[in-house]
């Protein structure tokens, strides 16, 4: 299918060994067990490139990339692009095993990782990229960077990074306009001797070596190759059959009380939940869009939702399939299948504070309980990129299936959940947990072999239809999360705290602030002294355009704990010129959600040129539509008029809502 597009090189497989399920890329890893990752890596490289003794890089194969080197699945607290502080022994025994498998199978490229190892960014780590990968492991292909990953190396920018070249990076990944200055700066650095010509020769030799092995100098142009332009190959029936089989065999049965499953397809079956007829949700991130969001079923031609797959078989058996996302019905069903789970996400946008599903917003649990209260047997189909703490949902379900991210072939779920027309099993459950299942939302590192290994469901667990399900409906539903000692969240205190940064927005332009003075359209920004030198920010809105300043993060941030801790947004401010128009304080979250409060009167009534404190109950923003599980911008000031205001000491203060100056009704 890739070759039909004319592409020769793919960025797969990802061989991260996940050690903390809070990580937003957990679903890109195959298992918490490095042995499985090693085996899968070799199998996928062989599938992409062909086997060394058969059709290696033939005209029906593409170049693979084993990624991301090294340790991205083991960062502290599961922080995407964070720091892995494991010993080198652990780095090898756990995180390097996917490279043992993939490189032994002959993978021709390796992608460097965004993460650090013991404080040093991997894109600039010569020991890992050159001494370990290229020398000790004998890798003779090329190393490619990740999306502007070189710009995160100490002393580097997206436009200049000799450190990465010297560390062993052979190809920069520069998806933006920064490529041209990077190219020019790299040439200057070679001429100046900062980068040796020997290092450039090595990089070029590695790239040419891979191209020669792939026959790219002998093959015709991409447009004239064997499979080029044969679009019928994309989503071909035979390919969908394999994907459907993968769905059938990857479902894991966690609970099946009284042998409720398989269901009689001739029954009256309610199909509920917001994921029942949602191909985007069942596909997850990296699906059409980066985050997998804002997609409609029509965006997946040829794909089948879980509801559509169920309905086809139920209709054929003479049953009745009723779609009701909210679980409402006119005629009482014989049984309900409720399909629910995580919203799509990719990379750091999926990082979680803990593993509680639908924390502070139990909308799916409400459907399950409502159905149970009406005496209806409930089958839960859980869509997720990782195991999550779902004790309440398990208790409210008669049967519970971990369906992971089944993708486009929703009918594979119907194949397993429904009996055939004679009442016999069509396909039994084969899936086993490749990730242990947590017994609390704080049990985030539930890994086979760890000293404190004591999960709710162990690695390798998975029922079949022959097994007795003994899971009682009495799992502990107390999350055990204690927010009484939650620390303040500092956003700006003399400087911006990681991961926050400042943007100016005016006249449809956006500019990230990287200096102590800058003007953009109708906004002028400069630093100011409050208690010490340059510990505050001053913003002058001249009223020539609707403008706003925004503090945001690259990724969404899970800050639900601060709602639970009855927190307030607190900041110091000084009005230097009262607003001439309505002024708002706002927050934003992913997928367009957000909320704003009118603070015009507060600014108008302030003592001019005097530092004061404003504190606002965070629930005010929650009631306006801010989802604190997916915050991207915790502080925005916007106005279309004139205003000059100084700001400092921005934070979320636990237990601050009771004494906040601005409360919610």
N, C-alpha and C positions, 0 to 999 in steps of 0.2 A: 504494500500500500504506500509506503514511503517512496519507493522507487517510481511509482506512478506519477509522483509530483516532480521528479527530476532531482531530488535531494540525495546526496551520497553519504551524509554523515548525520547521525542521530545522537542526542544527549541521553543515552540510557545504556546500562541500568543504573539506578540509584541504589547504592549498597550500604546505606546507613544502618547501623545496628542501634535501635532505639532503646535508650535506658531511662527515659522520663516521658511518660505519655502526655504531658502537658505541651510538648513540642508540637508546633503547628505543622510539621512535616512528617509526623508519625506514620501517616498512611502511605508515604512514599517508601518506607522501610518494610521489608518482608516479614521481619520477625525480631523478637528480642534475643533470639538464639543465633549466635554468629555462625553456627554450622549450617543452618538453613540458608542464611544470607550468602555464605560461600558457595553452596550448591546452586542456588538460584542464579547467582551472578554468572557462574560458568555456563549454565544452561542458556541464559538469555544472550550472552556474548556469542555462543555457538549459533544460536538461532539467527542473530543479526548478521554476523560476519561469515558464517559457515565454519566447518571444522578444518583444522590445519591440514589434515591428511585427506580431505575430500574437496570441497568447493570453496576454499578460503578466499573471501573477497572476490568472488566470481561476479558475473554480470547479473546475478539475482541476489546480491548481498550488499549491505551497507556497512560503513565504519561505525563501530560502537564507541561509547564513552563511559568508562566506569567513574562514578562520582559519588560524593564530593570529598576530595582528599584533604584532610582526614579527621575523623572524630566528631562530625557534625551531630551525630545522634547522642552524644554524651556530654553536652554542655551543661553548665550549672543551671539548675531549675528548669531545664528544657528550653532555655532561651534561644530562639533562632538567631543565628550569627553570633552567638555568645562564646563563652570561654570554656574549653574542655581542660580540666585540671588533672586528668588521670595520669598515672605513671606511664612510662614508655612500654612497660610490660603489659599493662591493661590496654593501651592503645593498640598494641600488636594483637594480643589474644582476643580482644573483643572487636575493635573498630576496623582493623586491617584485614579481617578475614574475607570480606567481599572482594578485596583486591587480590588476595591469594587466588581465589576462584576465577575472577575475571581476567587477570593478567596471565594466569596459567593457560586459560582458553585462548589467549592471544589478542585481547582488546588493544586497539591501536592508539587510543587517546584516554587521558585521565583529566578530569576537571578538578581544579583546586577549589577548596571550600571557603566560604565566607567566615567560618568560625576561627577562633584563636586556639592555640594550644599553650597553656600556661602563660597567657597574656600576650602572646605574639601571633599576629594575624598570619594565617597559613599562606596567603598570597605572597608574603614576604619572608617565608621561613625556608632558608636554604637547606637547613638540616633535613627537613621533611621532604621537600621537593627534589633536591639533588642528592644529598647523602643517603637518604633512606630509599626513596622511590626509584631514582635513576641508577644509583650505584648498588646499594645492598639488595634491592629487589630486581635489579637488572632490566628495568623498563626502558626500551629503546624507541618507543613511540613519542608522541608530543604531549605536553601539558598545556591545557587551555584554561584561561581564567573564567570566573563567573561574572555576572552582570556588573561591570565596573568594580569588581571586588578588589582590584589593585588600588583603587582610590581610598580604601580603608586602611591601607598599610601606613604605619607611622611615618610621617614626613612626606607622604604622597598626596596627590590629588588625582582626579580622573584624567587630567591632562598631562601628568608627569609622574612617572614611577620607575626610575632605574632600579630601585630596590627589588621590584618583582622580577625583572629580567635577570638580575644577578642571582636571585634566589632559585631560578630554574623555570620560570614561566616562559613558555615558548610562543604562545599566542594570547594577546590581550582580547578580552571580550568587551567591546566598546559599542554599545547599542545606540549611543547618542552622538550629537555633533562634536563631542570631545575627541573623536578619533583623529581629527586632523591635527590639532595641536599636540596630541600624544605622539603621533607619527613624527612630527617635526622635532619635538623635544627629544624623542628617543634617538634620532639621527644626530642631534647636537651632542647628546650624552656619549654616544659612541665616538664621535670625533674628538670629544674632550677627554676620552679615556675613562670616563665614569663607568661605562659599560665596555667590556673588552670585545674586540672583534672575534675572539675565540668563542665567546658566549653567543654572539650572533650567528657565527658559523655553525655552532652546535644546534641552535634552534632551527635554523634553515635546513640543516641536514636531516633533522628529525621529521620536519614537515614533509620534505621531499621523499624521505624513506617511506612514509605512510602512503603518500600519493602514488609512488611507484608500486608498492605492494598491492594497492587497490587498482592498479592498471589505469589510472586516470589519464596518463599520457598516451595510452593506446586505445582506450574506449572512444566511441564517437561522442559528440556533444550530448548533454543530458536530454535534449529534445529528440534525439535519434536512438536512444537506447531501447533495450528489449521491452521494458514495461512502461516507458514514458508515455504519458497522456492516456493510458488505459484506465479511465476513471471508473469503469465498471468493477475494477478490482477493489476500490474503496467501499467497504461495507458489503462486499460480495457475500452471497448466501453461505458459502462454505466457511468464510471467516466469521460470520455471525453465529454459525453453529458452534464453532470453537469457543466463542465468547459466552454463548449460552451454557455450554458445558462447564465453563469456568465458574459461572454463577451457581449452577447446580451443586458443584463440588466444593465451593468455598463457604456456603452457608453453614453456620454453626448453631446447633440446637442446644440452648442453655436450659430449657425447662419444657416439659410436656406432661403436665399433670393429667392423670386419668386417660392417658393416650389420646388426648384431644386431636392431635395431628396423626395422620393426614385427614383432611376434611373431605366430606362427601360433596363432590361438585354439583350434585343435583339439589343441594340445599338452598335456602334463602340466606345469602351471605352479604352482610354489610361490610363495605370496604371504606375505612375511615382514615383520618390522619392527613396532615398537610404534605406528606411525601408520597401518598398513594398514587397520585397522577401527576408526578413532578419529575420529569427525566433529568432536569438540571440538578435537583437535590440528590437523586440517586446516583448521579455521576460525580458530584463533588467538584473540588477545585481543579485547575488546569483543564477545564472543559469549555472549549470555544473561547471563553474569556479567561484571563489570568486567574481571577478568584473563583470562576465558575458561577458568578452571580449575574443577575439580570438576563437570564436566558429563559426562553419559552420552549414548550415541547416541540413547536414547529421548527426550532433551530436545530433539531436533531433528526434529520430526514432518515427514515427507515428504522428509527429506534422504537422501542416499546416500553411504555411505563409499566410499573408493577400492576396497577389497576387494569390496564389494557390486557396484560398477559393473563391475569386471573379471569377477567371477563370472557375472554375467548374460550377458555376451557370450561368455565361454568355454563356459558350459553350452550356450548356443544353438548353438555350433559343434561340439558333441560333445567338447569338451576336458574337462580336469579341473582345477579350481581348488582348491588346498590352502592353507588359512589356517594359518599357524604363526608367531606373532609372534617366537619365538626362533630360527626357521630350522631347526627339527628336522623330520625326516620319516621315514617307514617305507619308502616307495618313492622311489627317486632321481628327481627331476624333470628334465624336459628343460631348464628354465630357471627362474631365480628372479627375482621382482620384490621388491625390498626397499624398503619405504616407511618413512622415518625423518626426523627433523628436530628443530627447536626445540620446546620446551614452550611453551604459550601464555603471553603476558604482555601488559601494557599499560603505557604511560607509563614512568616511571622504573624500574619493576620489570624492564624489559627492558634497562636500561643494562648494558653489558659492559665489562670491563677490557680485553679484546682480542677478536679475531674468531675465535679457534680454536673449532671446533665440538666439543662434548662434551669440553672441556678437563679432563684428569685423570680422565676416566671414559669410555673409548672403547668403550662397549657396542655401538653400532651397527657400528663398524668390525670388532669381533670377529665379528659375524654375517657380514659381507661376506667376511672372510678365511676363515672356516670353510667357507663355501660354495665359494669359489674353490679351496681346498685339496682339495675333493672333486670337482673338475673340472666344476663347474656354472657356466654362464654367468650373469652377474649384471647386472640392470638396477636402478640406484638411482634412486628417486624421492625427491627432497629437499624436505621441507616447511620453509619458513623465511620470516621476515619481512624478510630482508635477505641479501645475499651473505655467505658466511662462508668462513673458511679450511678447506677440506676436501680438501687435497692427498692425504692418506692414503686417504680414502674414494674419491676420483677414481681413484687408482692401483689400488684393489681392485675397481673396477667396469668392466665391458665397455661399458656405456652409462650415462649419467648425465643425469637430467632435473631442472632447477630448476622445481619446481611451485609455489613461493611458498605462498600460503594460498588454496587453491582453494575453500574454503567448503563449501556444502551439496551441490554437484553433482559428486560423485566420479566419476560415469560419464563426465564429460568427459575424464578422464585415460585411461580405457579406450578411448575413441573414437580417440585419437591413438596409443597404444602398441600396439594390436592391429590386425592386418590384418583384412579382411573374410573371409568363408568361402572366397572364391576366391583368397585370398592377396594381394589388392590393397590398397593404402593406402586407409584410410577418410578420414582427415584428416591432412594433413601438418603439420609444425611451422611455425608462423608467428611465434612469440614471439622477440623480441630483447631483449638485456639493456638495461634502462633504468638500471641501476646497474653500474658496472664491477666485475669480480670480483677480489678481492685475491690476491696471490701470497704473502703472509705474513700471520700474524695481527696483526702490528703495522702493516700497511699499511691504516690505518683511514680515510684520506681519499683515496680513489682516484677523483678527479673529472675528468671530461672538461674539458680546457682548462687544468688545473693544470700548472705548470712541470715537476713531477717525475712526470708521468703515465706510469706504466709498470706496468699491471696484469697479472695472469695472463691474463684475458680482457677485451677492451676493451668499452667502451660500444657497444651495437649488435650485439654478437656473438650468433649463434644459428644452429645448423646446421639444414638441412632433410634430408629423406630422400635427396635427390639429391646431397648433399655428401659428400665423403670426409672421414672423421674421422681425423685424424692425431695425435691425442693419445696419446702413449706413456705407459706405466705407470711413469714414472720421475720424477715430480714430486718436488721436494725435500720431505721429510717432517720436516725439522728445523724446529721452530717459530721458532728464533732468539730466543726469549724469554729474556732474561738477568735472573734474579732475584738475582744475587749482590750487587747494590748497591741492593736494594729498601729504601726508607726505612721507618722505624718508622711504624706506624699509630696515631696518638694518638686515643684515644676520649674520655678525660677527663684534663685536665692543668690544674687550677685552674678550668677551665670546660669545657663540652661543646663538642667540635669538630664542625663541620658534617660530616655531617647528623644527628649523634646528639642525643638528648634523653632525659630521665628521666621515667618513669612510676612511680607507686605503685599497687599492686593489692591490695585487701583487701575481704572481704565482698562479692565480685562487683562491686565498684566499681573504677573506674580514674580516676586523676587525673594529668594532666601537671604536673610541678613547674615553677613559674615564679617562685617566691619562695625566700627563704633559710630558711624554716621553714614546715612544713605537717604536718597530721595527717590520716590517712585510715584509718578503721577501726582495725585492729590495728597500724598503722605510724605512727611519728613520724619525720619527716625534718628535719634542720637542717644548715646548713653548719658547718664546723669549721676551725680553723687548724692546719696541719701545719708548713709551712715559712714560709708567708706568710699574710696574712689571707684566710680563707674559701677555701682551696685544696683542701679535703677535704669529704667528705660523711659524716654520721653517720646511721645507721638504727637505730631502736629498734623491735623486734618484741615486742609485749606478750603474745603467745601466745593472744589471744582469738579469733583466726581464722587460717586458712591464708592466708599473705600472701607477697607477693614484690615486689621492686623490679626494674625492667626498663629497661635502656638500649636504645633502638631508633631506627630510621629510618623516615621516611615510606615509603620504597621499599626494595626489596631491594638489597643491595650485593654486587658480585662481588669476593670476596676469595680466590679460588683461588691467586693469586700467593703468599699468605702460607703456604699449605700447601706449595707448591713450594719456598719459601725456608726450610723447616724451622723454622717460627716457633713462638713460645710466647706465650700470654696472660700478661701480667705486670701486677701491680697491688700497690700498698701497702695494708696493712690493719692495723687495731688493734682487738683484741678488748677491749671494755669490759665485757662480760658474756658468759660462755660460753653456748653454746646449750643449751637444755633438751630439744631434740628434733632429729631429723635435719635437717641443713641442706645445701642443694644449690647448686652453681654450674652454671648452665645457659646454653645458647645456643639460639636459634630461627632457623628459616629459613622461606621461603614454603611454602604448602600443607601446613602442619602438621608439617613435619619439624623435628627438633631432637634435643638430647641433653643429659644432665645428669650431673654427677659429685658424689659424696657427699664433702663437705669437712668433715663434722662433726668427725672426729678431728683434722684440721689446726687447727681453731679451738679445740678443747678443749685441745690441747697447746701453744697459743701463750702467750707471756708476756703477762699482762694489762697493758693500758694502755701497750703498747710497740709502736711502728711496726715492721712487718716486711714482707717482700716474698714474695708467692706467685707462682710461675711454673708454667705448665701447658703441656705439649706440645699444640699444636692438634690433632694427629692423634687425641688422646684423644677430642675432641669429634666428629671426623670418623667415628671408629669407632662412636660412639654414634648416628650418623645425621644429623649436621649436614652439609648441602650448602653448602660455602663459596662456590659460585657464586651463591647466592641467600640470603645472610644478611640477616635483618631485625633480630635482637637479639643482639649479641655478648657481652652481660654481664647475667646475671640471678642474683639471690640469692633463694632461696625457703626458707621454713620454716613449720611449723605451731606452733612453740614460741616460747619467749622467747629473744631474742638482741639484743645491742647491739654493733654493729660499725661502725667507721669505714673509709672507703675513699678512696683517692686514686691518681693517676698510672696510669690504666688504658691499656694499649696492647697491640698485637701487635708482638712483637720478632723480626725476621728472624734466623735462625740461633740462636735462643734455645732450641730444643728440646733440644739436646745437654746444656745445663746446667740445664734446667728441674728444679725440685724435685719436680714430679709428672710422671712419664713413663708411657707406655703399654706394656703387655706385648706 
